[in-house]
Amino acid sequence: MSAIADTRVRGGHLVWEDTNFSIYNPWSNEPRQDGFSLEVEEAKGILRNLNDHKIAVQDMQRKAAQLVTMKPPSEDPATVAANVALVGDGQGQLGAYSHGAEAIDAQLAYITELADRIQKALDAIGESEQDQTKTMKNVDPDAEPPGKL
């Protein structure tokens, strides 16, 4: 279990590597692209929700990290066996909590990558709007931008 989630899943592939993300710019004449397309406000709302959920999953990840380091309260065979079933033996045999921790890591990687890609698309729209505003100001210094992101 990692302290910082890797955005790769088993096999080394990114969760969202085969998906195109774009944020629809209503002030642009470009058609919507293939793949995953959102309105700007929808994308911002989803990003807020993802970031809130990411905080909750990171909290679960911290708790799971504590669980997988749990030691048996006594050294009798039944207690040790129960502890191994829950946290593993520390030598390669994983327990139930270890598998749960891996699932939490995968969920965090999924959320992180999706949020990063949506943020990147929003940043690109913001840069595009700034460029358009700059061009408009060069042509007509009194012009107002078509909208705000």
C-alpha positions in Angstrom: 0.0 0.0 0.0 1.4 3.4 -1.0 1.2 6.6 0.9 0.6 8.5 -2.4 -1.6 6.8 -4.9 0.0 5.9 -8.2 -2.3 6.6 -11.1 -1.5 3.3 -12.7 -3.4 0.1 -12.1 -2.1 -3.4 -12.3 -0.3 -4.0 -15.6 1.1 -0.4 -15.5 -1.7 1.2 -17.6 -3.3 4.5 -16.7 -7.0 4.1 -15.8 -8.2 6.8 -18.3 -5.4 6.4 -21.0 -7.9 5.4 -23.7 -10.3 8.3 -23.1 -10.2 11.7 -24.6 -11.4 14.6 -22.3 -12.6 17.9 -23.5 -14.5 20.8 -22.0 -16.9 22.3 -24.4 -16.2 26.0 -24.9 -19.5 27.7 -25.9 -17.7 30.7 -27.2 -15.7 28.7 -29.7 -16.8 27.7 -33.2 -15.2 24.3 -32.8 -17.5 21.2 -32.8 -17.5 19.0 -29.7 -14.7 16.4 -29.8 -15.1 12.7 -29.6 -14.7 11.2 -26.2 -15.8 12.6 -22.9 -17.2 16.2 -23.3 -18.7 18.4 -20.6 -20.1 21.9 -20.3 -17.8 24.1 -18.2 -20.0 24.4 -15.2 -20.7 20.6 -15.2 -16.9 20.0 -15.3 -16.3 22.4 -12.4 -19.1 20.7 -10.4 -17.7 17.2 -11.1 -14.2 18.4 -10.2 -15.4 19.8 -6.8 -17.2 16.5 -6.1 -14.1 14.5 -7.1 -11.9 16.6 -4.9 -14.3 16.2 -1.9 -14.5 12.4 -2.5 -10.7 12.3 -2.8 -10.3 13.7 0.7 -12.6 11.0 2.1 -10.8 8.2 0.2 -7.4 9.5 1.5 -8.8 9.3 5.0 -9.8 5.7 4.3 -6.4 5.1 3.0 -4.7 6.4 6.2 -7.0 4.1 8.3 -6.3 1.1 6.1 -2.6 1.8 6.5 -3.0 1.6 10.2 -5.1 -1.6 10.0 -2.5 -3.5 7.9 0.2 -2.8 10.5 -1.9 -4.1 13.4 -0.1 -6.6 15.6 -1.9 -9.5 17.4 -2.8 -8.6 21.0 -1.3 -11.8 22.2 0.9 -14.6 20.9 -1.4 -17.5 21.3 -1.9 -19.5 18.0 -5.6 -18.6 17.5 -5.0 -14.9 17.9 -1.9 -15.0 15.7 -3.9 -16.9 13.0 -6.8 -14.4 13.2 -4.3 -11.5 12.8 -2.6 -13.2 9.8 -6.1 -13.7 8.2 -6.8 -9.9 8.6 -3.4 -8.3 7.9 -1.2 -11.0 6.4 2.0 -12.5 7.6 4.4 -9.8 6.6 6.2 -12.2 4.2 4.0 -12.1 1.2 0.7 -13.6 2.4 -1.9 -10.8 2.3 -4.8 -10.6 4.6 -8.3 -9.2 4.1 -7.3 -5.7 5.2 -4.4 -5.7 2.7 -6.7 -6.5 -0.2 -9.1 -3.8 1.0 -6.1 -1.4 1.1 -5.3 -2.2 -2.5 -8.8 -1.5 -3.5 -8.7 1.8 -1.8 -5.4 2.6 -3.6 -7.0 1.8 -6.9 -10.0 3.9 -6.2 -7.8 6.8 -5.2 -5.8 6.4 -8.4 -9.0 6.4 -10.5 -10.3 9.6 -8.8 -7.0 11.4 -8.9 -6.4 10.7 -12.6 -10.0 11.7 -13.5 -9.7 14.9 -11.5 -6.3 15.8 -13.0 -7.6 15.3 -16.6 -10.7 17.4 -16.0 -8.6 20.1 -14.4 -6.2 20.0 -17.4 -9.1 20.4 -19.8 -10.5 23.4 -17.7 -7.0 25.0 -17.6 -6.9 24.7 -21.4 -10.3 26.4 -21.8 -9.1 29.2 -19.4 -6.0 29.7 -21.5 -8.1 29.8 -24.6 -10.4 32.4 -23.2 -7.5 34.5 -22.0 -6.0 34.4 -25.5 -9.4 35.4 -27.0 -9.7 38.3 -24.5 -6.2 39.5 -25.3 -7.0 39.4 -29.1 -10.2 41.3 -28.5 -8.4 44.0 -26.4 -5.9 44.4 -29.2 -8.7 44.9 -31.8 -11.1 46.9 -29.5 -9.7 48.1 -26.2 -13.2 48.7 -24.9 -14.5 45.2 -25.7 -15.7 42.9 -23.0 -14.9 39.1 -23.1 -17.9 36.9 -24.1 -18.1 35.3 -20.7 -16.3 34.2 -17.7 -15.1 30.8 -16.7 
